Amino acid sequence: MKKKMIFLIVIVCCSCGKDHVSVKFDKKTFTQQRQLWQASNTKDYEYHLFASGFMMYYGKIHVENGSFKYDEILHEYASSLFMDYATIDKIYQTIEEIYNHYNKADKSDFYYNEIEVEYDKTNHIPTKIHYHHFQSPNLAVDGTFYFEISSFKKHN
C-alpha cells in the first residue's frame, strides 16, 4: 500500500509540472556567421529591410560608424522602422534575445517554436529571418514574423 501511494504521488507531481518550449534554431551557424560579421569590422553600409506581417515595412537603412543613421521608406504603406533591425549587429542581438527568451520558457498560449535564418555567406549577414510560433486556437495574434535583408552594400 505504501509503495502504491508513493508511486501515485510521483505520478501526480510529474504531471503537474509545466512543459517547456524547445526552440528549433541552428545556434552553431548563427554564432559562426555572427563572429565572421564582427571580424569583418564593417561599420558603414546600407541595406534594404522588408518586414512582413501585421506591421509591414520596406525601406533602405543607412548605417554609419556602426550606428543607425537614417532610413528611406521604399513603399507608401510601410510602417515605421523596426529599430531592432536597424543595424546588422542589432539584428543579431534581436535574434539571440528572442531565442534566449523563449527557449526553455514555460509553454503558454503563444510562443516561438522555431527561428529559421538564412545567411549571405560572403558578407555574413542574415538575409531571411522567419519566426515560427505556436498560438492557442482561440487566441488572435498580430505580429510581424518574417524579415528579409537585401541589397547590402558596404561604404568606404
PyMOL commands that set and color helices and strands:
alter all, ss='L'
color gray80, all
select helices_A, chain A and resi 2-16+27-40+83-85+88-102
alter helices_A, ss='H'
color red, helices_A
select strands_A, chain A and resi 45-53+57-64+67-73+110-120+125-135+144-154
alter strands_A, ss='S'
color yellow, strands_A
deselect
rebuild
show_as cartoon
